[in-house]
Amino acid sequence: MAERSTAAVDVADNSGDDPLTAKADAATTDGVAKTQEAADETAQDTGSERRGGEQPGIATPELHSGHKLARRYRLEECVTRLDGFSSWRAVDEKLRRAVGVHILPADHPRARSVLAAARSAALLGDPRFVQVLDAVEENDLVYVVHEWLPDATELTALLAAGPLEAHDAYQLVSQISQAMAAAHREGLAHLRLTPSAVLRSSTGQYRIRGLAVNAALRGITTERPQRADTEAIGALLYAALTQRWPYESDAYGLSGLPKGVGLIAPDQVRAGVHRGLSEVAMRALANDGATASRQEPPCTTPDELSKAVTAMPRIKPPEPTFPTPPEYQHTTYQQGTYGRPPARPAAAAQPVMAPPAPLQSRTGKALKWAVSALLIAALGLGSWQVADKLLDRDKGAEQQNTQTTPGSVNKPAPESGKPVAIVGAKDFDPLGDGSEKPQEISKAYDGDPSTFWPTDGYYNAKFGSLKAGVGIILDLGKEQQVGNVDVTFLGGDTSAELRTAPAGSSSAPGRPDGFDKVASGSGSKVSLKPGKPVKTRYVLVWLTKLPQSDGSYRGKISDIKITS
């Protein structure tokens, strides 16, 4: 009968061997702790772990997107297929969240070690590590379920953009060394601490995935686990400072060092490297050249490395940069008039006539009233004439303004139908795991109809009933008039909506309802035209129903064109 155990079950109940101290099988050498051999091994794995790059050897179980484990974990996408095991992005339908799953046959020679390593890592419960959620043997399969962090970025991707700032590199080595020191105190090692095993969250915290499990999957062991992990942290710091891998072999998208020169300090590889961090990297890598040139003892454990980092002077984060404020407009104020408009200049002085002598008689009073009445009548007649002239002038102005609105004189209306350039784009999956093929996003608007941006595969047209949709946010660079968006789909009719960020938005909204829905349509080529032109900087093409393609339901956008 199939056995099913949760991650909280004690390791001793299922395996007599500790995966961290067991000897490697005949296919695995004990030289992993040697830095150069470790570099060669990681460089070889980089190519073999690519999706679909299965190595000859043990057959990987026949699994596919939509397959469900334990009637709960639905497989979505295979991310690694290597040496008899596969790794998947999946969905926990019970808790409605994305998870990762490692799968291998129950009769695999490393199945026992993987189960033991996963259960040991689950017992650690340290939030600095990606948590193991389940470790199961069921239906001739062994699988390990772990957290999936959609908002996190691999260190590999961060380094592809360039070396890290000194403060970021300091945070990297500080957090990773402290986390690994805590793991080793509990008897756990990583042994596969590569750039792809380190994630940085959106809050700037670094997290480590694959503690003990990644090494067990590959059958990696060593007699000096602390030294191996310390050297690995040193290599990560070296790469963060220089954007180079500290060995002769290229690995993880990074160029290695020139052949024959040996290990040279980071501050000699790249100008401007923080000298203290360069020193720490060399002490962690700890070869003869490092100790001889730096006159510092090597760090042989993560705890020693953590203490060396703590002893450094604190590296402050870079000063925030702010946009240059607009030039100050000088305003002149008259003394005593701040807060109210300045007094109008006095009219030119007019000669003042002396009042006539008062008339005391009845005749004088009658004459005064008569003069007053005549003055009033004259003023009234003059007012009507002035008002009549003003009304005539206003009528002429209204006729003139039938073509233009006030304030728009000499400003031509925006031309419609002109192409609007797309300066950037990003995938938008806020209702799911946060990521939807971001590496292929540019293919949706590159002007080449043979390339396309695909969504993930789902088991029904409504995104597996897990979310309302996914899409692409298009950045127009500045607020512009949008009159029409033409979208070309591949694979069949696709339903989509056009949504725009509110006018004046300085950044794209983080939720679909933060955009205004202005148009919708369905087909293989959809013209999304708002009822009236809108002004916006951010345009969301929001897919709401997918066609069946490649054995699952998947959207494919091959071209997007925007006109004013």
Buried (B, 14 or more C-beta within 10 A) or exposed (E): EEEEBEBEBEBEEBBEEBBBEBEBEEEBEBEBBBBBBBBBBBBEBBEEBEEEEBEEEBEBBEBEBBBEBBEBBBBBBBBBBBBBBBBBBBBBBEEEBBBBBBBBBBEBBBBBBBBBBBBBBBBBEBEBBBBBBBBBBBEEBBBBBBBBBBEBBBBBBBBEEEBBBBBBBBBBBBBBBBBBBBBBEEEBBBBBBBBBBBBBEEEEEBBBBBBBBBBBBBBBBBEBBBBBBBBBBBBBBBBBBBBBBBBBBBBBBBEBBEEEEEBBBBBEBEEEBBEBBBBBBBBBBBBEBBBEEBEBEBBBBBBBBBBBBEEBEEBEEEEEEEEEEEEEEEEEEEEEEEEEEEEEEEEEEEEEEEEEEEEEEEEEEEEEEEEEEEEEEEEEEEEEEEEEEEEEEEEEEEEEEEEEEEEEEEEEEEEEEEEBEBEEBEBBBBBBBBBBBBEBBEBBBBEEEEBBBBBBBBBBBBBBEBBEBBBBBBBBEEBBBBBBBBBBBBBBEBBBBBBBBEEEBEEBBEEBEBBBBBBBBEBBEBEBBBEEBBBBBBBBBBBBBBBBBEEBBBBBBBBBBBBB
